[in-house]
Amino acid sequence: MAKSFPEHRLTYSELRQHLTPENIKPIQIIQLSLVSGLVIVGALVILLYYNIEPSQDHTVSDILFLVQILTLVHIMFAVPMYILSPIFLKKLVRKDRLSKIPDDTVSSTAHTEMNQAEKCLFMIRSAIIIRSAMYEGVAFFGLTICLLGAAKGILQSHTVYWVNAFSTIAALWLMLKTYPSRDMILETCRKAKLFVS
């Protein structure tokens, strides 16, 4: 049975004290792993691009049609995703959600302030992972189209389909820009008003 604690308003100093390198490092490792996955697949696309001859349209007409359709789907999927992802983060990181996180999801049960700080970090960690997964999902879809195009020589003869790589560039830029440092986490919590000064 989960234990309950009296109401406690988390302060800036309590949260800052809890944001140790040991507590932040798992989030950073996850985000860097997602970034490295995109870089590796992107490098494979470039390798294929420079090692396969351009295709002739009549030999790959079916694949070319498939790439065209997938490119349209990718654009229709990517644009709303990147527009909505900041809004999605705000929906996930809210003060009212903090009180709904069960006490048994955190390890600290002796001190209420530590319990609140852990809950805050738990919520931030979950939000960052979900947002990064959204970025990466769109980016990998685009990279898959590029991979197909490069392997069949379509990218080499129809460079317009490199447009599918832009979601990867955007994902890498956004994930590096929002790298979960201590200051970034504190700023996110400040904007969500999760602590009192």
Backbone as CSV, one residue per row, in Angstrom:
resi,resn,N_x,N_y,N_z,CA_x,CA_y,CA_z,C_x,C_y,C_z
1,MET,0.841,-1.196,0.000,0.000,0.000,0.000,0.876,1.245,0.000
2,ALA,0.612,2.187,-0.918,1.442,3.387,-1.029,1.245,4.288,0.167
3,LYS,2.361,4.852,0.647,2.299,5.770,1.770,1.960,7.163,1.267
4,SER,1.300,7.952,2.076,0.984,9.323,1.709,1.750,10.284,2.597
5,PHE,2.016,11.468,2.078,2.767,12.476,2.809,1.935,13.734,2.929
6,PRO,2.193,14.522,3.949,1.508,15.800,4.035,1.929,16.697,2.879
7,GLU,1.096,17.670,2.560,1.364,18.598,1.460,2.702,19.300,1.687
8,HIS,3.539,19.284,0.657,4.833,19.960,0.746,5.109,20.648,-0.570
9,ARG,5.443,21.950,-0.519,5.773,22.690,-1.722,7.265,22.587,-1.966
10,LEU,7.609,22.000,-3.069,9.009,21.829,-3.437,9.650,23.197,-3.673
11,THR,10.849,23.402,-3.144,11.554,24.658,-3.340,12.658,24.496,-4.382
12,TYR,13.130,25.622,-4.884,14.195,25.623,-5.885,15.451,24.947,-5.347
13,SER,15.810,25.273,-4.117,17.046,24.718,-3.544,16.945,23.209,-3.341
14,GLU,15.760,22.713,-2.951,15.571,21.272,-2.773,15.708,20.535,-4.105
15,LEU,15.085,21.099,-5.148,15.171,20.460,-6.456,16.601,20.511,-6.984
16,ARG,17.249,21.642,-6.849,18.629,21.793,-7.329,19.558,20.812,-6.614
17,GLN,19.337,20.636,-5.322,20.158,19.713,-4.543,19.967,18.265,-5.021
18,HIS,18.759,17.954,-5.471,18.477,16.593,-5.912,19.004,16.313,-7.320
19,LEU,19.229,17.363,-8.100,19.693,17.186,-9.475,21.207,16.966,-9.506
20,THR,21.614,15.840,-8.981,23.030,15.470,-8.956,23.400,14.826,-10.302
21,PRO,24.697,14.766,-10.612,25.116,14.097,-11.853,24.598,12.665,-11.949
22,GLU,24.532,11.966,-10.814,24.061,10.579,-10.797,22.583,10.483,-11.196
23,ASN,21.795,11.491,-10.812,20.366,11.479,-11.135,20.080,11.951,-12.560
24,ILE,20.948,12.801,-13.088,20.732,13.353,-14.425,21.335,12.465,-15.510
25,LYS,22.420,11.775,-15.187,23.156,11.006,-16.191,22.296,9.992,-16.951
26,PRO,21.380,9.241,-16.310,20.555,8.280,-17.082,19.754,8.944,-18.197
27,ILE,19.204,10.134,-17.934,18.441,10.848,-18.965,19.372,11.259,-20.099
28,GLN,20.559,11.733,-19.737,21.523,12.163,-20.748,21.976,10.993,-21.616
29,ILE,22.203,9.843,-20.987,22.640,8.657,-21.740,21.562,8.222,-22.726
30,ILE,20.309,8.243,-22.292,19.202,7.859,-23.180,19.132,8.797,-24.385
31,GLN,19.225,10.100,-24.120,19.121,11.064,-25.215,20.305,10.933,-26.181
32,LEU,21.511,10.743,-25.652,22.690,10.584,-26.504,22.622,9.283,-27.304
33,SER,22.002,8.246,-26.722,21.833,6.977,-27.441,20.904,7.160,-28.637
34,LEU,19.838,7.926,-28.436,18.923,8.204,-29.537,19.616,8.998,-30.635
35,VAL,20.423,9.975,-30.226,21.181,10.783,-31.191,22.156,9.913,-31.975
36,SER,22.884,9.047,-31.271,23.881,8.201,-31.937,23.229,7.232,-32.924
37,GLY,22.026,6.746,-32.605,21.300,5.863,-33.519,20.996,6.560,-34.836
38,LEU,20.566,7.811,-34.751,20.270,8.577,-35.961,21.542,8.836,-36.771
39,VAL,22.616,9.147,-36.075,23.893,9.430,-36.756,24.391,8.189,-37.499
40,ILE,24.293,7.021,-36.867,24.771,5.776,-37.484,23.972,5.442,-38.751
41,VAL,22.643,5.533,-38.654,21.807,5.232,-39.827,22.027,6.280,-40.920
42,GLY,22.178,7.539,-40.501,22.457,8.598,-41.468,23.769,8.357,-42.198
43,ALA,24.786,7.897,-41.481,26.081,7.587,-42.094,25.946,6.449,-43.099
44,LEU,25.079,5.481,-42.782,24.844,4.360,-43.704,24.190,4.844,-45.000
45,VAL,23.255,5.777,-44.878,22.607,6.351,-46.058,23.642,7.045,-46.949
46,ILE,24.518,7.829,-46.333,25.555,8.548,-47.093,26.514,7.564,-47.758
47,LEU,26.855,6.501,-47.047,27.742,5.473,-47.607,27.126,4.832,-48.849
48,LEU,25.849,4.495,-48.775,25.155,3.907,-49.927,25.065,4.906,-51.078
49,TYR,24.809,6.145,-50.725,24.658,7.192,-51.745,25.910,7.299,-52.612
50,TYR,27.061,7.221,-51.994,28.315,7.391,-52.736,28.851,6.094,-53.347
51,ASN,28.198,4.975,-53.087,28.703,3.703,-53.590,27.753,2.976,-54.541
52,ILE,26.596,3.591,-54.824,25.634,2.970,-55.741,25.357,3.931,-56.893
53,GLU,25.319,3.390,-58.086,25.107,4.197,-59.285,23.671,4.734,-59.345
54,PRO,23.496,5.914,-59.932,22.129,6.449,-60.111,21.263,5.478,-60.908
55,SER,20.002,5.415,-60.578,19.090,4.478,-61.253,18.487,5.099,-62.496
56,GLN,17.999,4.247,-63.371,17.191,4.679,-64.523,15.722,4.497,-64.135
57,ASP,14.900,5.499,-64.409,13.506,5.489,-63.951,12.744,4.235,-64.374
58,HIS,12.998,3.747,-65.598,12.223,2.609,-66.082,12.561,1.308,-65.339
59,THR,13.725,1.272,-64.666,14.116,0.046,-63.953,13.620,0.019,-62.506
60,VAL,13.295,1.189,-61.981,12.855,1.240,-60.564,11.551,2.022,-60.428
61,SER,10.697,1.954,-61.433,9.475,2.768,-61.419,8.583,2.473,-60.217
62,ASP,8.474,1.205,-59.844,7.638,0.840,-58.695,8.210,1.392,-57.395
63,ILE,9.541,1.267,-57.234,10.197,1.776,-56.024,10.122,3.300,-55.980
64,LEU,10.283,3.933,-57.145,10.202,5.394,-57.218,8.820,5.878,-56.796
65,PHE,7.787,5.186,-57.237,6.419,5.543,-56.842,6.248,5.382,-55.333
66,LEU,6.784,4.288,-54.793,6.706,4.046,-53.352,7.421,5.155,-52.574
67,VAL,8.588,5.560,-53.043,9.347,6.635,-52.376,8.556,7.944,-52.421
68,GLN,7.892,8.202,-53.533,7.069,9.416,-53.648,5.944,9.417,-52.615
69,ILE,5.243,8.292,-52.513,4.134,8.185,-51.557,4.641,8.307,-50.115
70,LEU,5.730,7.604,-49.809,6.290,7.638,-48.454,6.779,9.042,-48.095
71,THR,7.314,9.758,-49.070,7.776,11.128,-48.824,6.614,12.034,-48.445
72,LEU,5.489,11.897,-49.155,4.301,12.689,-48.820,3.787,12.353,-47.422
73,VAL,3.742,11.059,-47.111,3.298,10.628,-45.778,4.248,11.167,-44.711
74,HIS,5.540,11.107,-44.986,6.549,11.588,-44.041,6.364,13.074,-43.742
75,ILE,6.158,13.875,-44.788,5.966,15.318,-44.592,4.689,15.591,-43.798
76,MET,3.613,14.872,-44.142,2.341,15.052,-43.429,2.457,14.640,-41.966
77,PHE,3.343,13.705,-41.673,3.539,13.208,-40.319,4.517,14.094,-39.534
78,ALA,5.566,14.577,-40.227,6.642,15.303,-39.549,6.238,16.715,-39.126
79,VAL,5.587,17.439,-40.023,5.265,18.843,-39.731,4.421,18.990,-38.462
80,PRO,3.292,18.268,-38.332,2.516,18.392,-37.090,3.291,17.922,-35.860
81,MET,4.129,16.895,-36.029,4.876,16.356,-34.894,5.806,17.397,-34.297
82,TYR,6.524,18.106,-35.148,7.464,19.107,-34.648,6.755,20.346,-34.116
83,ILE,5.584,20.638,-34.648,4.807,21.770,-34.138,4.203,21.441,-32.771
84,LEU,3.739,20.194,-32.630,3.025,19.809,-31.404,3.938,19.351,-30.267
85,SER,5.175,18.978,-30.565,6.034,18.414,-29.517,6.283,19.360,-28.335
86,PRO,6.501,20.693,-28.540,6.657,21.574,-27.374,5.378,21.659,-26.541
87,ILE,4.225,21.649,-27.218,2.937,21.681,-26.509,2.761,20.394,-25.716
88,PHE,3.182,19.285,-26.323,3.079,17.981,-25.676,3.909,17.948,-24.395
89,LEU,5.110,18.557,-24.448,5.973,18.606,-23.257,5.301,19.391,-22.135
90,LYS,4.676,20.499,-22.487,3.983,21.309,-21.477,2.827,20.541,-20.845
91,LYS,2.172,19.707,-21.634,1.064,18.905,-21.115,1.561,17.821,-20.157
92,LEU,2.751,17.310,-20.424,3.307,16.246,-19.576,3.919,16.786,-18.295
93,VAL,4.468,18.004,-18.347,5.142,18.588,-17.176,4.251,19.679,-16.595
94,ARG,3.406,19.279,-15.649,2.472,20.201,-15.009,2.437,19.932,-13.508
95,LYS,2.164,20.990,-12.759,2.130,20.868,-11.299,1.065,19.879,-10.840
96,ASP,-0.095,19.879,-11.486,-1.170,18.986,-11.053,-0.831,17.512,-11.295
97,ARG,0.049,17.227,-12.277,0.464,15.843,-12.523,1.432,15.353,-11.449
98,LEU,2.145,16.282,-10.832,3.126,15.917,-9.804,2.455,15.198,-8.639
99,SER,1.290,15.688,-8.236,0.586,15.085,-7.101,-0.052,13.735,-7.454
100,LYS,-0.171,13.437,-8.757,-0.786,12.183,-9.178,0.213,11.041,-9.320
101,ILE,1.499,11.365,-9.226,2.517,10.318,-9.332,2.526,9.517,-8.034
102,PRO,2.325,8.206,-8.087,2.288,7.393,-6.861,3.606,7.465,-6.095
103,ASP,3.523,7.410,-4.775,4.722,7.476,-3.944,5.649,6.291,-4.174
104,ASP,5.100,5.152,-4.589,5.955,3.975,-4.745,6.759,3.983,-6.046
105,THR,6.633,5.067,-6.842,7.462,5.176,-8.044,8.818,5.799,-7.732
106,VAL,8.970,6.312,-6.519,10.241,6.920,-6.119,10.793,6.177,-4.920
107,SER,12.093,6.336,-4.683,12.751,5.568,-3.629,12.704,6.239,-2.266
108,SER,12.545,7.576,-2.257,12.593,8.285,-0.975,11.235,8.285,-0.308
109,THR,11.172,7.664,0.844,9.909,7.637,1.593,10.067,8.256,2.976
110,ALA,11.297,8.634,3.312,11.537,9.165,4.653,11.364,10.671,4.722
111,HIS,11.714,11.372,3.624,11.658,12.821,3.641,10.738,13.319,2.538
112,THR,9.739,14.088,2.934,8.759,14.566,1.974,9.391,15.392,0.876
113,GLU,10.339,16.297,1.213,10.949,17.148,0.200,11.723,16.328,-0.834
114,MET,12.382,15.250,-0.384,13.111,14.398,-1.318,12.127,13.624,-2.191
115,ASN,11.029,13.192,-1.579,9.987,12.491,-2.322,9.450,13.375,-3.444
116,GLN,9.202,14.637,-3.159,8.696,15.571,-4.159,9.724,15.832,-5.251
117,ALA,10.979,15.958,-4.865,12.050,16.194,-5.841,12.194,14.993,-6.780
118,GLU,12.100,13.794,-6.226,12.199,12.587,-7.057,11.015,12.483,-8.008
119,LYS,9.845,12.827,-7.520,8.663,12.815,-8.383,8.821,13.795,-9.532
120,CYS,9.369,14.962,-9.228,9.588,15.981,-10.240,10.559,15.475,-11.311
121,LEU,11.651,14.865,-10.869,12.639,14.322,-11.798,12.039,13.166,-12.603
122,PHE,11.220,12.342,-11.963,10.546,11.233,-12.650,9.664,11.761,-13.781
123,MET,8.919,12.827,-13.490,8.028,13.413,-14.484,8.819,14.028,-15.637
124,ILE,9.893,14.758,-15.313,10.739,15.368,-16.339,11.383,14.285,-17.205
125,ARG,11.894,13.230,-16.562,12.554,12.140,-17.289,11.588,11.494,-18.281
126,SER,10.380,11.206,-17.816,9.381,10.584,-18.683,9.034,11.480,-19.861
127,ALA,8.873,12.788,-19.587,8.511,13.733,-20.642,9.618,13.854,-21.682
128,ILE,10.868,13.917,-21.225,12.000,14.052,-22.145,12.130,12.811,-23.029
129,ILE,11.960,11.638,-22.420,12.065,10.388,-23.184,10.964,10.307,-24.240
130,ILE,9.735,10.667,-23.859,8.620,10.618,-24.811,8.835,11.626,-25.939
131,ARG,9.254,12.848,-25.587,9.491,13.860,-26.624,10.614,13.433,-27.575
132,SER,11.700,12.902,-27.028,12.817,12.445,-27.859,12.390,11.298,-28.766
133,ALA,11.543,10.417,-28.229,11.038,9.297,-29.038,10.175,9.807,-30.190
134,MET,9.419,10.888,-29.953,8.622,11.494,-31.017,9.530,12.032,-32.120
135,TYR,10.579,12.750,-31.721,11.544,13.272,-32.695,12.177,12.132,-33.485
136,GLU,12.602,11.105,-32.761,13.335,10.023,-33.398,12.426,9.191,-34.302
137,GLY,11.178,9.013,-33.912,10.258,8.245,-34.734,10.098,8.858,-36.121
138,VAL,9.895,10.186,-36.147,9.770,10.895,-37.423,11.077,10.814,-38.204
139,ALA,12.194,11.023,-37.494,13.503,11.025,-38.151,13.835,9.660,-38.750
140,PHE,13.556,8.588,-38.023,13.848,7.249,-38.540,12.953,6.899,-39.740
141,PHE,11.743,7.406,-39.731,10.870,7.205,-40.887,11.493,7.853,-42.124
142,GLY,11.967,9.088,-41.957,12.623,9.787,-43.054,13.902,9.086,-43.495
143,LEU,14.682,8.609,-42.520,15.925,7.911,-42.849,15.669,6.588,-43.573
144,THR,14.577,5.921,-43.203,14.226,4.666,-43.879,13.930,4.917,-45.353
145,ILE,13.242,6.023,-45.641,12.965,6.386,-47.035,14.278,6.704,-47.758
146,CYS,15.160,7.447,-47.090,16.466,7.761,-47.680,17.278,6.488,-47.921
147,LEU,17.202,5.571,-46.968,17.945,4.306,-47.078,17.446,3.506,-48.284
148,LEU,16.129,3.436,-48.436,15.536,2.742,-49.578,15.945,3.421,-50.881
149,GLY,15.856,4.754,-50.884,16.206,5.505,-52.086,17.668,5.370,-52.460
150,ALA,18.550,5.419,-51.464,19.990,5.307,-51.726,20.351,3.904,-52.202
151,ALA,19.738,2.893,-51.615,20.035,1.504,-51.982,19.595,1.182,-53.407
152,LYS,18.554,1.867,-53.891,18.041,1.620,-55.244,18.543,2.635,-56.269
153,GLY,19.409,3.549,-55.828,19.955,4.546,-56.749,19.020,5.701,-57.035
154,ILE,17.895,5.785,-56.291,16.907,6.837,-56.541,17.388,8.187,-56.000
155,LEU,17.987,8.195,-54.828,18.502,9.451,-54.273,19.569,10.053,-55.189
156,GLN,20.335,9.184,-55.816,21.406,9.646,-56.677,20.858,10.330,-57.936
157,SER,19.730,9.845,-58.442,19.163,10.406,-59.672,18.031,11.401,-59.412
158,HIS,17.449,11.368,-58.209,16.359,12.281,-57.848,16.683,12.897,-56.477
159,THR,17.543,13.886,-56.484,18.029,14.470,-55.212,16.928,15.151,-54.400
160,VAL,15.779,15.404,-55.031,14.674,16.043,-54.312,14.249,15.214,-53.097
161,TYR,14.477,13.894,-53.155,14.029,13.038,-52.058,14.943,13.096,-50.833
162,TRP,16.016,13.888,-50.943,16.814,14.184,-49.744,16.002,14.996,-48.734
163,VAL,14.844,15.501,-49.181,13.967,16.229,-48.256,13.615,15.369,-47.046
164,ASN,13.644,14.053,-47.219,13.335,13.144,-46.115,14.395,13.163,-45.019
165,ALA,15.559,13.714,-45.331,16.626,13.793,-44.325,16.461,14.996,-43.402
166,PHE,15.614,15.939,-43.781,15.476,17.145,-42.976,14.887,16.860,-41.594
167,SER,14.039,15.843,-41.485,13.492,15.511,-40.163,14.590,14.972,-39.245
168,THR,15.582,14.311,-39.833,16.715,13.826,-39.036,17.573,14.993,-38.566
169,ILE,17.839,15.925,-39.472,18.619,17.117,-39.104,17.898,17.894,-38.008
170,ALA,16.564,18.048,-38.171,15.767,18.762,-37.159,15.785,18.029,-35.828
171,ALA,15.658,16.697,-35.870,15.660,15.900,-34.636,16.994,16.011,-33.913
172,LEU,18.091,15.910,-34.659,19.422,16.023,-34.041,19.611,17.401,-33.423
173,TRP,19.200,18.433,-34.153,19.345,19.795,-33.641,18.509,20.000,-32.376
174,LEU,17.268,19.536,-32.405,16.381,19.724,-31.249,16.844,18.906,-30.040
175,MET,17.311,17.670,-30.272,17.733,16.844,-29.142,19.033,17.356,-28.520
176,LEU,19.908,17.937,-29.345,21.134,18.526,-28.794,20.829,19.871,-28.122
177,LYS,19.901,20.619,-28.707,19.503,21.899,-28.121,18.827,21.707,-26.768
178,THR,18.044,20.635,-26.645,17.318,20.369,-25.394,18.023,19.287,-24.563
179,TYR,19.340,19.182,-24.738,20.114,18.204,-23.963,19.826,18.411,-22.474
180,PRO,19.445,17.342,-21.762,18.982,17.492,-20.366,20.090,17.795,-19.359
181,SER,20.566,19.018,-19.389,21.528,19.468,-18.375,20.769,19.883,-17.122
182,ARG,21.508,20.135,-16.069,20.876,20.557,-14.813,20.107,21.862,-15.002
183,ASP,20.713,22.814,-15.713,20.072,24.117,-15.923,18.819,23.988,-16.775
184,MET,18.860,23.112,-17.789,17.694,22.930,-18.649,16.532,22.338,-17.868
185,ILE,16.823,21.362,-17.010,15.767,20.738,-16.203,15.168,21.746,-15.226
186,LEU,16.031,22.544,-14.598,15.547,23.568,-13.672,14.685,24.599,-14.392
187,GLU,15.091,24.989,-15.591,14.323,25.970,-16.357,12.968,25.403,-16.764
188,THR,12.939,24.130,-17.148,11.675,23.473,-17.515,10.734,23.436,-16.312
189,CYS,11.295,23.114,-15.153,10.489,23.071,-13.918,10.014,24.462,-13.526
190,ARG,10.862,25.466,-13.761,10.470,26.848,-13.427,9.293,27.293,-14.285
191,LYS,9.366,26.992,-15.591,8.280,27.381,-16.491,6.978,26.674,-16.137
192,ALA,7.093,25.440,-15.617,5.902,24.680,-15.221,5.461,25.019,-13.799
193,LYS,6.216,25.891,-13.144,5.909,26.324,-11.771,5.816,25.126,-10.825
194,LEU,6.815,24.245,-10.919,6.813,23.049,-10.074,7.433,23.300,-8.710
195,PHE,8.104,24.414,-8.530,8.711,24.715,-7.236,8.463,26.171,-6.863
196,VAL,8.655,26.447,-5.589,8.552,27.828,-5.114,9.957,28.348,-4.889
197,SER,10.144,29.639,-5.034,11.482,30.226,-4.905,11.970,30.205,-3.460
